[in-house]
């Protein structure tokens, strides 16, 4: 856009431009520091500066490449495309302001000198088309949000007046762009900018209607200044609006965790002043930054199994409410103290019920287009409740007490750690200390009757493949995963250190686990405490054994199988293909998918986050909803790769009155049936 000659004849236009710019930068900079930077820095230190090249690559892919925004684009949901149009339009106009407004205001030939006349003409035509495209995207967004109203845009936060203000500001910028161009053309302006298509056509039409040169000149200047003031006003408004995510999201993607999403950070009990977060300044700075990065798009809550089944938990509300609370209290309360007149964080800002509703499945984080990490924030508050206030639901407390007293969470179990192995000839490490592989059985597969089928099948498969393995037997203890997910980090570390000491004592190097929770803990979290072991889930090992020809499924298992992705195997550790290849290798088995709730969008069985030992707070049971997904496929059986999932799906099938017509089977059971026929 060509600048006017003056500030309505009162002063050279560059004086007004730079005076407004300096004032805006001073005001918005102060607001940005006071409402964002200062408050984020109240959080606890956390190292998110390692591996800068990986972080840069993630930033480029997610922020600039809009990878997460576009990951769910479909014929039914094109919101990602609309966002990309607006996003890249924003970047294009931002650059144009530097060139055509601030550059040309300081030195009129700047744009043509920098871009050449042809380049300036091409850029002007592009901006003209972009303005039209953005207006169309905004109109569609308004209709979608206020008329079509998909579920994720039905929440109170997604229907706030702030959304209307933002759309109005962006729309005003685009309209003033087109009108400024139009009146410049109508007054007979010269240069590359007169080649614009939409603005040019409008200007020629207005001129044809009899709009004079003087009026066109006045209106050109008026809308040019309106456009500039809208830009600068936007900069001042951003720190108060949800569009703060435009500034915070790039930082959020750069500082996104590079670890598997199922990993929780360890507490250093010798140095930590607090355990978990019961006040805003007790979160890490990254957890506080998440609130500013949140785009309030509703995607996280829209896929949350707890929210979808009528629970209180809404991941979007958790991070947004914490941010609003941070802005309200602003560190005024001191270390963990609640300022007068303010609500406490837990029980006031975020309900305890919501904190315990979380099944730690990570669906919210998978969907988030700006990589907000909701689960660690929720777990920080859960740790505070467990370690600082001993406020734990009674069923969870029973499981924790059992872990302390018996080394496992299954109260009432009459089995020993080796009962499942009777008659199979399985050796313990004490009997065979030089075994190549340790088969980590896990508490469920060893002590829960239904899950013992998995352990027996695993032993038979390993024996058939000639794998040199042994078990710990009575020396095995719970990995501590349930304690960690239920907030008792101290108990987790106690149990983990005992196991690590045992494994190191036998010089264990290779571990294979049937339970994804055990697999995730030993593989990703034991290294925090000095336990470094090559750890595989059974699906990874069995897939390799089949490829190497050491396992040959030969007996046909004629069934239609709907595969269910375990959260801690799939979403948290990216193991999707191996279980499916194992299923595909079994003759007679037909694999079907539970669309759209599969792979990265897999729907939790409801057992995660310690919920296999806790009652759900309200609404339908999560495993019953997941069972419904299975039944909709018409498959004969649901296939799992996790003892927790097996129990939850079996209960769901029984609750819906579909047993024995429908079954739940671990892939190991089906594989063992097929290879045992040799």
Helices and strands as residue ranges (DSSP letters): H 13-32, I 33-37, H 38-40, H 52-59, I 60-64, H 67-70, H 79-96, I 97-103, H 104-106, H 110-143, I 144-148, G 151-153, G 157-159, H 161-186, G 192-195, H 198-208, H 213-238, G 242-244, H 245-254, G 280-282, H 285-293, H 299-303, H 305-308, H 315-329, H 352-357, H 363-367, H 374-383, I 384-388, H 394-406, G 419-421, E 437-440, H 443-447, H 452-465, E 469-470, G 473-475, H 481-485, H 489-505, E 510-513, H 516-520, I 521-525, G 526-529, E 534-537, H 538-547, E 559-563, H 577-584, E 589-593, G 599-601, G 611-613, H 622-633, E 637-640, H 643-655, E 663-666, H 667-675
